[in-house]
Amino acid sequence: MSFFWNVTRRVSSTALAYCSAFLHYKKTRPNVVGFVLITTQGTKERHVVMQIKRKVLRNLLQQAAVGLADKEMLEQSTCFVFRASRIITFSGDVLVRIPSTLARNLGELVVRAPDLLKLVDKLPDETIDVRRSDSHLILKGSRRQAGVGFWTSVLLPYQDVKPPSTESSEWAEAPKDLAGRMAQAALICGRDETHYLTTCVHMNRRVVEACDNVRFYRGNGQTYLPKDVIASGRSIAKLAGMPITHTCVRKSWLHFKLANRGTVSVRLARVAKYIQGIDDVGKLDNPQTVKLPTNLTDILGRAQIMSEGEDVTFTLTPSKLQLLARKEGGWFRESKRVRYNGPRLSFAVNPKFLLEIYQRAKSVEVTPTKMRVKTSNEVFVVA
């Protein structure tokens, strides 16, 4: 462990304070390598140079990026805000606060997210120095450095969204499979805003579900949510892979606490009830069971190359299953023999969703109008 103080006159009380702070950070944050206090003769300006592992910084920024807007509808909604020891992003529907020693020592500033993300991702150095100059956030490796411009005025309108403090008793512990069920439900949501509920995920104390009038997903099991909530599928989809540990509902927001003591807040839909009669969607009359191919994972992996995130077509004919993927400029088709003697059936399925389900279910149930996949606590139906 080493760090250096570069001062033009003498080590001041401020330097000693930073030294003490660093020793504390090393005990609690082993990924922080060190920092350097730089003072400028004749001025009161001081800049801390943080040495941090690039992968750690990238992970922090990627978690914070969940709250970024695709387009800047709100001022600074495509930016990282470093403020009050946190990296903050807010799209208007999703607010993320990630605690960070880096944010604490850089002080208050606002940086355009795309440039910073790309730079951190492309730098080859294992450890990088991060500091602020008068107008740029400086990233320095062993033989390279870059500067990203910043603002010091925070205009992002996020402060009205107030999750509980991380120590509050309002938080309820989240089941370990909650994030997975939410991610699966979000993949089912439609995109037609004229049928708003079909674009949303519905959750209550025991269920996570979604339906776009063609596909239906329900994940059963405790959620420990205090009441029914409905949220945009696009917002919920952004939470995939986040280390969610606790949940809380406050006013019009669903809050999630993360393993790193950060928080994510998702705006709730202003509707009172979810789709009526949804239970009937999951019912099948006299279904026939079809065993899926043992190499379905490989087939779907090849199909995804030509699907670009869109649905693949899943077709059953007597003794044959066929997957077809299309995109502009190409297509992919593969067939496998299966035991099936019914009429020709064709369904559109999200390949990522089917891959997840296939880990837990190796067969499907079909009728002339529907296909259903069931696991111990999940149901997926496509018509």
Secondary structure, 3 states (H helix, E strand, C coil): CCCCEECCCCCCHHHHHHHHHHHHHHHHCCCEEEEEEEECCCCCCEEEEEEEEHHHHHHHHHHHHHHCCCCCCCCCCCEEEEECCEEEEECCCEEEEEECHHHHHHCCEEEEHHHHHHHHHHCCCCEEEEEECCCEEEEECCCCEEEEEEECCCCCCCCCCCCCCCCCCCCEECCCCHHHHHHHHHHHCCCCHHHHHHHEEEECCCEEEEECCCEEEEEECCCCCCCCEEEEHHHHHCCCCCCEEEEEEECCEEEEEECCCCEEEEEECCCCCCCCCHHHHHCCCCCEEEECCCCHHHHHHHHHHCCCCCCEEEEEECCEEEEEEEECCEEEEEEEECCCCCCCEEEEECHHHHHHHHCCCCEEEECCCCEEEECCCEEEEEC
